[in-house]
């Protein structure tokens, strides 16, 4: 079945196919622009919110913390925050010496990124539903990336060298009363 036939038989598919040079494709120029926007702006903001969640709880419980957006050469540093040249690739946080050093506080520090990602989506939805801000594609993409990052952060993964995903770190905190290092 070609794209022309499928769009005729199902008009709901028509907006998803574009004719470029005699060929039907699912992706047009606006999709490429949207992808770049998501990669270079939206995902870094989602990552920043995630790391702010970890840092917020470390700060609340009297810990020392730092967080970094991206990989590569440091291009900006202010206090505990640093921005690296490839800011869109990754983000990570570190903390130590919590003043309130117990299972609950370490759980909240490791879950902080997930709490902030999902909490920001909830706040965004409330603001839209109450008419404070207008719905926009950017907010949809932000929400998708936030839920995606929160979900994948919960998957228990051992990255090696004592680096755990948030999910595995939370498991170690709850099950073994251990305080694994924060890796993002």
C-alpha positions in Angstrom: 0.0 0.0 0.0 1.5 3.4 -0.9 1.1 6.6 1.0 -1.4 8.0 -1.5 -3.7 5.0 -1.1 -3.5 5.0 2.6 -4.3 8.8 2.9 -7.3 8.3 0.6 -8.7 5.4 2.6 -7.9 7.0 5.9 -8.2 10.8 5.9 -6.8 11.1 9.4 -3.4 10.1 8.0 -3.4 12.9 5.4 -1.8 15.5 7.6 1.1 13.1 8.3 2.3 12.7 4.7 3.9 15.2 2.5 4.6 15.0 -1.2 8.2 16.0 -2.0 9.5 15.6 -5.5 6.8 13.0 -6.4 7.4 10.9 -3.3 5.3 10.8 -0.2 7.1 11.2 3.1 6.1 11.4 6.7 8.6 14.1 7.5 8.6 17.6 6.0 10.8 20.6 6.6 8.8 21.8 9.6 9.4 18.4 11.2 13.2 18.9 10.8 12.9 22.4 12.4 10.8 20.9 15.2 13.4 18.2 15.8 16.2 20.8 16.0 14.1 22.9 18.4 13.5 19.8 20.6 17.1 18.7 20.5 18.8 22.0 21.1 16.2 23.8 23.4 13.5 21.6 24.8 15.5 18.6 25.9 18.2 20.7 27.6 15.5 22.5 29.5 14.0 19.1 30.6 17.4 17.9 31.6 18.0 21.2 33.6 14.7 20.8 35.4 15.7 17.2 36.2 19.0 18.2 37.7 17.5 21.1 39.6 15.2 18.5 41.2 18.2 16.5 42.5 20.0 19.7 43.6 16.9 21.2 45.3 16.5 18.2 47.6 20.3 18.1 48.3 20.1 21.8 49.2 17.0 21.4 51.3 18.7 18.6 53.4 21.8 20.7 53.9 24.0 18.9 51.4 26.8 20.1 49.1 25.8 19.8 45.5 26.8 20.7 42.0 25.2 20.1 38.6 26.3 20.4 35.0 24.4 20.6 31.7 26.1 18.8 28.9 29.4 17.2 28.1 32.6 18.6 26.8 34.5 21.8 27.6 33.1 24.0 30.3 31.9 27.3 28.7 30.2 28.8 31.8 30.4 28.2 35.5 28.6 30.0 38.3 28.4 28.6 41.8 27.3 25.0 41.7 26.2 25.2 38.0 28.3 24.6 34.9 27.3 24.7 31.3 29.4 22.6 28.8 29.9 23.0 25.1 27.6 20.1 24.1 24.8 21.2 26.4 22.2 19.1 24.6 23.9 15.7 25.2 23.5 15.0 28.9 23.3 16.4 32.4 24.4 15.2 35.8 24.4 16.2 39.5 26.6 15.3 42.5 25.9 15.7 46.1 27.5 14.8 49.5 27.3 15.4 53.2 23.6 15.7 53.8 23.0 17.4 57.1 19.9 15.2 57.5 21.4 11.9 56.6 18.7 9.2 56.4 16.9 6.9 54.1 14.1 9.4 53.3 16.4 12.3 52.5 18.6 10.2 50.2 15.5 8.8 48.6 14.2 12.3 47.9 17.5 13.5 46.5 17.7 10.5 44.1 14.0 10.9 43.2 14.2 14.7 42.9 14.8 14.8 39.2 11.7 12.6 38.5 9.6 14.6 41.0 10.6 17.8 39.2 10.0 16.5 35.7 6.6 15.1 36.5 5.7 18.0 38.7 6.6 20.5 36.0 4.3 18.7 33.6 1.5 18.8 36.1 2.0 22.5 36.7 2.1 23.2 33.0 -1.2 21.3 32.5 -2.8 23.2 35.3 -1.7 26.5 33.9 -3.0 25.6 30.5 -6.3 24.1 31.8 -6.9 27.3 33.9 -6.2 29.6 31.0 -3.1 31.2 32.3 -1.1 30.1 29.3 -2.2 29.1 25.8 -1.6 25.5 24.6 1.4 25.2 22.3 3.4 22.5 20.5 6.4 23.4 22.6 4.5 22.5 25.8 3.5 19.2 24.3 7.1 18.4 23.4 8.3 19.5 26.8 5.8 17.2 28.4 6.7 14.2 26.2 10.4 14.7 27.0 9.8 15.1 30.7 7.7 12.0 31.0 10.2 10.1 28.8 13.2 11.2 31.0 11.3 10.4 34.2 10.3 7.0 33.0 13.8 6.0 31.8 15.4 7.4 34.9 13.3 4.9 36.9 14.7 1.9 35.0 17.3 0.2 37.3 20.6 0.3 35.4 24.1 -0.2 36.7 26.3 1.9 34.4 29.5 0.6 36.1 32.0 2.1 38.5 29.3 2.7 41.1 27.2 4.8 38.7 23.5 3.9 38.9 20.4 5.2 37.2 18.0 7.0 39.6 15.8 3.9 39.7 18.6 1.6 40.8 20.0 4.2 43.3 16.5 4.5 44.8 16.4 0.8 45.1 19.7 0.7 46.9 18.6 3.5 49.3 15.4 1.7 50.2 16.5 -1.9 50.1 20.1 -1.8 51.5 20.2 1.6 53.3 23.1 2.6 51.0 23.8 6.1 49.7 25.0 5.6 46.1 26.5 8.5 44.3 24.2 10.6 42.1 24.9 10.2 38.4 22.1 12.3 36.9 
